Amino acid sequence: MLTIGELARYAGVTVRAVRHYHAKGLLPEPERDHSGYRRYDPGAVVELIKIRTLAAAGVPLARVRELLQADAQEFATAVADINERLRAEIWQRQRHREQIARLTAGDSLALPPQVVEFLDHLRALGVDERIVRVERDGWIPLAAHSPERVSELMARKWEEIAHPQLVDFYLTLGRALDRTDKDPMLIELVDKMAVYLSKLADERGADYVGGDIEPSLAELLDALAFDTAPPARRLIELLKQRGWAGWTKLERVDPR
């Protein structure tokens, strides 16, 4: 026979919990012995473990009382239902954890995984974080507006970034952002970008450089880019003098 303290210890609960379950009518309260102590038989340990397990699983105490009075088949069915509910809750909590992780990561909040992977690749190449943010901010509305095109456009991005010239173009953009209008290095960097764009257009066509983005969306993406990296406006002005206009949708123009 066990004291209330021993019962609580064997079942992994507190004495206070045992008394609470007594008060709720879940665990029968034995009579006191001649010494004034309540003594529990080993079966009380089993019952208390059942109560503790069901309560820990989120089963309301009123429902716990019903289950303790159920036959074996009814109890097994109820436990299977509880297990399924817990499985669904675990899945939902895992989703919440992933969402929290995305909030921490930032890029993943509203972007498909393949875009996040590309942005991480740009960072690994040493591309300026401001340019990475411009890319990210552009992909968010693009992925929301045309999710069916993300795979196609990302495939092209990965094809392009495999060429050292485009990597150099990204790096040049980052360096150009910190140059003032009178800095000769800025002119040199813009000249370098214009030469790259012209060479690419000559090899693959102007449409390839411009990209297949509808004008209204391109205008929105340009506005986001300039908000993220204001010096980009000056780069666009200088590029236009060299035959290229636009940012998201580059177009060849007469430099005159």
C-alpha positions in Angstrom: 0.0 0.0 0.0 1.2 3.5 -0.9 1.1 6.9 0.8 -0.1 9.8 -1.3 3.5 11.0 -1.6 4.7 7.6 -2.9 1.7 7.4 -5.3 2.5 10.8 -6.7 6.2 9.9 -7.1 5.5 6.7 -8.9 3.0 8.3 -11.3 5.3 11.4 -12.0 2.9 14.0 -10.6 2.8 16.3 -7.6 0.8 15.6 -4.4 -1.2 18.7 -5.2 -2.2 17.2 -8.6 -3.4 14.0 -6.9 -5.6 16.0 -4.6 -6.9 18.0 -7.6 -7.8 14.8 -9.3 -9.6 13.6 -6.1 -11.6 16.9 -6.1 -12.6 16.5 -9.7 -13.7 12.9 -9.1 -11.2 11.4 -11.4 -9.3 9.3 -8.9 -11.2 7.6 -6.0 -10.0 8.8 -2.6 -9.4 5.9 -0.3 -10.4 5.8 3.4 -7.8 6.7 6.0 -6.1 3.9 7.9 -5.9 3.7 11.7 -2.9 6.0 11.7 -4.9 8.7 9.8 -3.2 8.2 6.4 -4.7 7.4 3.1 -3.3 4.3 1.5 -3.4 3.5 -2.2 -3.1 0.2 -3.9 -0.9 -0.3 -7.0 -3.9 0.0 -9.3 -4.2 3.7 -8.3 -0.7 4.2 -9.9 -2.0 2.9 -13.2 -5.2 5.0 -13.1 -3.2 8.1 -12.1 -0.8 7.6 -15.0 -3.7 7.4 -17.4 -5.2 10.6 -16.0 -1.8 12.4 -16.2 -1.2 11.2 -19.8 -4.7 12.1 -21.1 -4.6 15.5 -19.3 -1.1 16.3 -20.7 -2.4 15.5 -24.2 -4.9 18.3 -23.8 -8.0 16.1 -23.1 -10.5 18.1 -21.0 -10.9 16.6 -17.5 -14.6 16.0 -18.1 -13.6 13.9 -21.1 -10.9 12.1 -19.1 -13.6 11.0 -16.6 -15.7 9.5 -19.4 -12.7 7.7 -20.8 -11.7 6.2 -17.5 -15.2 4.7 -17.3 -15.2 3.4 -20.9 -14.7 -0.2 -21.9 -11.5 -1.3 -23.6 -12.7 -0.9 -27.2 -14.2 2.5 -26.5 -11.0 3.6 -24.8 -8.8 2.4 -27.6 -10.9 4.3 -30.2 -10.8 7.5 -28.2 -7.0 7.2 -27.8 -6.6 6.7 -31.6 -8.7 9.9 -32.1 -6.5 11.8 -29.6 -3.4 10.5 -31.3 -4.7 11.8 -34.7 -5.5 15.2 -33.2 -2.0 15.4 -31.7 -0.5 14.5 -35.1 -2.4 17.3 -36.8 -1.3 19.7 -34.1 2.3 18.7 -34.4 2.1 19.3 -38.2 0.5 22.7 -37.6 3.1 23.7 -35.1 5.8 22.6 -37.5 4.3 24.9 -40.1 4.4 27.7 -37.5 8.0 27.0 -36.7 8.8 27.2 -40.4 7.0 30.5 -40.7 8.9 31.9 -37.7 12.1 30.7 -39.2 11.2 32.5 -42.4 10.5 35.7 -40.5 14.0 35.3 -39.0 15.5 34.7 -42.4 13.7 37.6 -43.9 14.0 36.6 -47.6 11.8 33.5 -47.1 8.8 35.4 -45.8 7.1 35.8 -49.2 9.4 34.1 -51.7 9.6 30.6 -53.2 12.5 28.5 -52.1 14.3 28.6 -55.5 14.4 32.4 -55.3 15.7 32.3 -51.8 18.4 29.9 -53.0 19.4 32.3 -55.8 19.6 35.3 -53.4 21.8 33.3 -51.1 24.0 32.4 -54.1 24.4 36.1 -54.9 25.5 36.8 -51.3 28.0 33.9 -51.6 29.4 35.5 -54.7 30.0 38.7 -52.8 27.3 40.8 -54.4 26.5 44.0 -52.4 23.6 43.4 -50.0 21.7 46.4 -51.4 21.7 44.8 -54.8 20.5 41.6 -53.3 17.7 43.5 -51.6 16.7 45.1 -54.9 16.5 41.6 -56.4 14.5 40.3 -53.4 12.1 43.2 -53.4 11.5 42.7 -57.1 10.8 39.0 -56.8 8.2 39.4 -54.1 5.5 41.2 -56.3 6.7 39.2 -59.3 6.1 35.9 -57.6 2.7 37.1 -56.2 1.6 38.4 -59.6 2.9 35.6 -61.8 3.7 32.5 -59.7 3.5 30.3 -62.7 6.5 32.0 -64.2 8.8 31.8 -61.3 10.4 28.5 -62.4 10.9 29.7 -65.9 12.4 33.0 -64.9 14.6 31.4 -62.2 15.9 28.9 -64.7 17.1 31.8 -66.9 18.6 33.5 -63.9 20.7 30.5 -63.0 21.8 30.1 -66.6 22.9 33.8 -66.7 24.7 33.7 -63.3 26.8 30.8 -64.5 28.6 33.3 -66.8 31.5 35.3 -65.1 30.4 38.4 -67.1 27.0 38.6 -65.3 28.7 38.0 -61.9 31.0 40.9 -62.7 28.0 43.0 -63.7 26.3 42.4 -60.3 29.6 43.3 -58.5 30.0 46.4 -60.7 26.5 47.5 -59.8 27.3 47.3 -56.1 30.5 49.3 -56.4 28.8 52.0 -58.5 26.2 52.7 -55.8 28.9 54.3 -53.6 30.3 56.6 -56.2 29.4 60.3 -56.5 28.4 61.9 -59.8 31.8 63.5 -60.1 33.8 60.3 -59.3 35.6 59.2 -62.5 35.3 55.6 -61.2 31.5 55.9 -61.5 31.8 56.7 -65.2 34.2 53.9 -65.7 31.8 51.4 -64.0 28.8 52.6 -66.0 30.8 52.4 -69.2 31.6 48.8 -68.3 28.0 48.0 -67.6 26.9 49.5 -71.0 29.5 47.5 -72.9 28.3 44.3 -71.2 24.7 45.0 -72.0 25.4 45.8 -75.6 27.6 42.7 -76.1 24.8 40.5 -74.6 22.2 42.1 -76.8 24.3 41.6 -79.9 24.9 37.9 -79.0 21.3 37.0 -77.8 19.1 39.8 -79.0 17.6 42.9 -77.3 14.5 40.9 -76.1 16.8 38.6 -74.1 18.3 41.6 -72.3 15.0 43.3 -71.8 13.1 40.3 -70.4 9.5 39.4 -70.9 7.9 41.5 -68.1 4.8 43.5 -68.8 5.4 47.3 -68.7 3.1 48.1 -65.7 4.8 45.5 -63.6 8.2 46.6 -64.7 7.3 50.1 -63.6 6.4 48.9 -60.2 9.5 46.8 -59.8 11.6 49.8 -60.9 10.0 52.0 -58.2 10.8 49.3 -55.6 14.4 49.2 -56.8 14.9 52.9 -56.5 13.3 53.0 -53.1 15.7 50.2 -51.9 18.8 51.7 -53.6 18.2 55.4 -54.4 21.7 55.8 -56.2 20.3 53.4 -58.8 18.4 56.3 -60.4 21.7 58.0 -61.2 23.0 54.8 -62.8 19.9 54.6 -65.0 20.4 58.2 -66.2 24.1 57.5 -67.0 23.2 54.2 -68.8 20.6 56.0 -70.8 23.3 58.3 -72.2 25.0 55.1 -73.3 22.1 53.6 -75.1 20.2 51.7 -72.4 17.0 52.7 -70.6 15.1 51.1 -67.7 16.1 48.8 -64.9 13.8 45.8 -64.7 13.0 45.9 -68.4 16.1 47.2 -70.1 15.6 48.7 -73.6 18.0 49.8 -76.2 17.6 53.5 -77.0 19.3 56.2 -79.1 21.9 57.7 -76.8 21.4 61.1 -78.5 
